[in-house]
Amino acid sequence: MCKKVLITGAQGFIGSKMLKLFTQKGCNAFGWGRVNMENVETLDMLDESAVMSMLDHMRPNIVVHLSLIHISEPTRPISIS
């Protein structure tokens, strides 16, 4: 039985297909992306506190991480700890 599935990068080519597939299979699938749309919420993946807060709130059973920073995007420093 499928439970809650989170897909980051849900507005990309693969992410959008996976969101549709999981939903068709009866999962409670939702995504994070750059623009709000059905089953997709806007979230800055570089904002650690926002990510943790959303994970706490949504409590997914499965996470499919497809989000990326595109080379054409302006860069900003990120710390990795």
Backbone as JSON, one array per atom type, in Angstrom:
{
  "sequence": "MCKKVLITGAQGFIGSKMLKLFTQKGCNAFGWGRVNMENVETLDMLDESAVMSMLDHMRPNIVVHLSLIHISEPTRPISIS",
  "N": [[0.85, -1.19, 0.0], [0.61, 2.14, -0.88], [1.82, 5.11, 0.58], [2.46, 8.35, 1.77], [4.14, 10.29, -0.6], [6.87, 12.26, -1.39], [8.08, 14.38, -3.88], [10.81, 16.02, -4.92], [11.63, 18.69, -7.13], [9.42, 18.45, -8.73], [8.3, 19.69, -10.91], [9.86, 19.32, -13.05], [10.88, 17.39, -15.97], [11.15, 14.54, -15.41], [10.3, 14.48, -12.72], [7.63, 15.46, -12.85], [6.4, 13.42, -14.29], [6.75, 11.29, -12.51], [5.25, 12.18, -10.32], [2.68, 12.14, -11.4], [2.49, 9.36, -11.96], [2.74, 8.13, -9.37], [0.45, 9.22, -8.2], [-1.57, 8.13, -9.83], [-1.27, 5.5, -9.06], [-2.5, 5.49, -6.67], [-1.27, 6.7, -4.53], [-0.64, 9.17, -1.99], [0.61, 11.61, -3.32], [2.86, 14.34, -3.49], [4.56, 17.38, -4.33], [7.56, 19.43, -4.39], [8.42, 22.51, -5.77], [9.17, 25.25, -8.03], [6.98, 26.82, -8.59], [3.69, 27.24, -7.43], [1.28, 24.76, -7.94], [-1.22, 22.28, -8.76], [-0.91, 19.85, -6.31], [1.74, 20.57, -5.88], [4.02, 22.41, -4.05], [5.57, 25.58, -3.48], [8.96, 25.87, -2.61], [12.04, 26.83, -1.22], [14.74, 25.02, -1.69], [17.25, 25.43, -0.64], [16.92, 26.58, 1.77], [17.34, 25.54, 4.76], [15.86, 25.48, 7.22], [13.24, 25.9, 6.34], [12.87, 23.65, 4.74], [13.11, 21.56, 6.64], [10.95, 22.22, 8.3], [8.76, 21.87, 6.54], [9.06, 19.12, 5.99], [8.59, 18.09, 8.55], [5.92, 18.85, 8.84], [4.61, 17.58, 6.64], [5.45, 14.89, 6.68], [6.46, 12.63, 4.92], [6.49, 9.22, 3.67], [8.06, 8.24, 1.68], [10.71, 9.67, -0.16], [11.54, 11.18, -3.15], [14.19, 12.49, -4.58], [14.71, 14.88, -6.84], [15.38, 17.43, -7.38], [17.32, 20.2, -8.57], [20.03, 22.56, -8.98], [20.14, 24.7, -11.52], [22.57, 25.41, -14.06], [22.27, 27.89, -15.25], [21.16, 29.48, -13.33], [21.41, 32.16, -10.95], [24.11, 32.1, -8.68], [24.59, 31.35, -5.22], [26.21, 31.41, -2.07], [26.46, 28.29, -0.37], [26.4, 26.43, 2.59], [27.83, 23.42, 3.61], [27.37, 21.07, 5.98]],
  "CA": [[0.0, 0.0, 0.0], [1.39, 3.37, -1.0], [1.45, 6.13, 1.55], [2.81, 9.71, 1.33], [5.34, 10.36, -1.42], [7.33, 13.61, -1.69], [8.97, 14.44, -5.02], [11.42, 17.33, -5.13], [11.8, 18.88, -8.57], [8.2, 17.86, -9.29], [7.88, 20.37, -12.13], [10.76, 18.94, -14.12], [10.4, 16.34, -16.86], [11.02, 13.26, -14.71], [9.5, 14.69, -11.51], [6.2, 15.58, -13.18], [5.94, 12.07, -14.68], [6.68, 10.47, -11.29], [4.12, 12.68, -9.54], [1.48, 11.59, -12.05], [2.5, 7.91, -11.79], [2.42, 7.8, -7.98], [-0.95, 9.59, -7.98], [-2.38, 7.11, -10.51], [-1.16, 4.25, -8.29], [-3.26, 5.65, -5.44], [-0.46, 7.29, -3.46], [-0.82, 10.57, -1.64], [1.86, 12.17, -3.83], [2.95, 15.79, -3.56], [5.9, 17.78, -4.73], [8.11, 20.75, -4.16], [8.91, 23.08, -7.02], [9.36, 26.7, -8.06], [5.7, 27.49, -8.77], [2.56, 26.49, -6.89], [0.3, 24.17, -8.85], [-1.87, 21.16, -8.1], [-0.04, 18.89, -5.61], [3.12, 21.05, -5.83], [4.18, 23.63, -3.25], [6.83, 26.31, -3.68], [9.88, 25.78, -1.48], [13.46, 27.07, -1.51], [15.45, 23.85, -1.18], [18.47, 25.84, 0.04], [16.54, 27.1, 3.08], [17.28, 24.34, 5.6], [14.78, 25.52, 8.21], [11.98, 25.73, 5.62], [12.8, 22.24, 4.33], [12.84, 20.76, 7.84], [9.6, 22.53, 8.74], [7.82, 21.21, 5.63], [9.15, 17.67, 6.21], [7.89, 17.84, 9.81], [4.49, 19.04, 8.61], [4.07, 16.62, 5.67], [5.83, 13.55, 7.13], [6.38, 11.64, 3.85], [7.07, 7.89, 3.87], [9.02, 8.08, 0.6], [11.19, 10.92, -0.76], [12.25, 11.04, -4.42], [14.88, 13.78, -4.68], [15.07, 15.18, -8.23], [15.63, 18.86, -7.48], [18.7, 20.58, -8.89], [20.31, 23.98, -9.24], [20.54, 24.76, -12.93], [23.77, 26.21, -14.31], [21.89, 29.24, -15.66], [20.65, 30.21, -12.18], [22.42, 32.88, -10.17], [24.62, 31.28, -7.58], [24.73, 31.94, -3.89], [26.98, 30.47, -1.27], [25.76, 27.34, 0.48], [27.31, 25.73, 3.49], [27.56, 22.0, 3.77], [27.93, 20.65, 7.27]],
  "C": [[0.89, 1.25, 0.0], [0.89, 4.41, 0.0], [1.78, 7.51, 1.0], [4.15, 9.7, 0.59], [5.65, 11.83, -1.7], [8.3, 13.53, -2.86], [9.51, 15.86, -5.12], [11.71, 17.47, -6.62], [10.59, 18.35, -9.33], [7.7, 18.55, -10.55], [8.82, 20.1, -13.29], [10.18, 17.8, -14.93], [10.15, 15.04, -16.12], [10.11, 13.41, -13.48], [8.02, 14.76, -11.78], [5.62, 14.22, -13.59], [5.8, 11.18, -13.45], [5.51, 10.89, -10.42], [2.82, 12.1, -10.1], [1.38, 10.08, -11.82], [2.11, 7.51, -10.37], [0.96, 8.12, -7.67], [-1.88, 8.56, -8.61], [-2.37, 5.78, -9.76], [-1.87, 4.34, -6.94], [-2.48, 6.21, -4.27], [-0.91, 8.73, -3.19], [0.48, 11.27, -2.03], [1.77, 13.69, -3.89], [4.38, 16.16, -3.87], [6.28, 19.16, -4.26], [8.67, 21.24, -5.47], [9.04, 24.59, -6.9], [8.05, 27.47, -8.12], [4.61, 26.62, -8.17], [1.67, 26.0, -8.02], [-0.31, 22.99, -8.13], [-0.85, 20.15, -7.58], [1.43, 19.31, -5.56], [3.15, 22.36, -5.05], [5.53, 24.26, -3.54], [7.68, 26.19, -2.42], [11.3, 26.01, -1.97], [14.24, 25.93, -0.87], [16.77, 24.2, -0.48], [18.2, 26.44, 1.42], [16.29, 25.9, 4.01], [16.12, 24.35, 6.59], [13.42, 25.35, 7.55], [11.79, 24.28, 5.2], [12.43, 21.36, 5.53], [11.41, 20.98, 8.34], [8.56, 21.83, 7.86], [7.86, 19.69, 5.8], [8.43, 17.28, 7.5], [6.38, 17.88, 9.62], [3.9, 17.93, 7.73], [4.34, 15.16, 6.02], [5.7, 12.48, 6.03], [7.0, 10.3, 4.25], [8.18, 7.62, 2.85], [9.41, 9.46, 0.09], [11.96, 10.56, -2.03], [12.87, 12.4, -4.7], [15.4, 13.99, -6.1], [15.38, 16.66, -8.44], [17.09, 19.13, -7.81], [18.81, 22.09, -9.0], [20.86, 24.03, -10.65], [21.71, 25.71, -13.12], [23.44, 27.66, -14.69], [21.37, 30.09, -14.49], [21.76, 31.0, -11.5], [22.86, 32.04, -8.99], [24.62, 32.07, -6.28], [25.46, 30.94, -3.04], [26.08, 29.55, -0.46], [26.78, 26.66, 1.36], [26.88, 24.29, 3.61], [28.21, 21.55, 5.07], [27.63, 19.2, 7.53]]
}
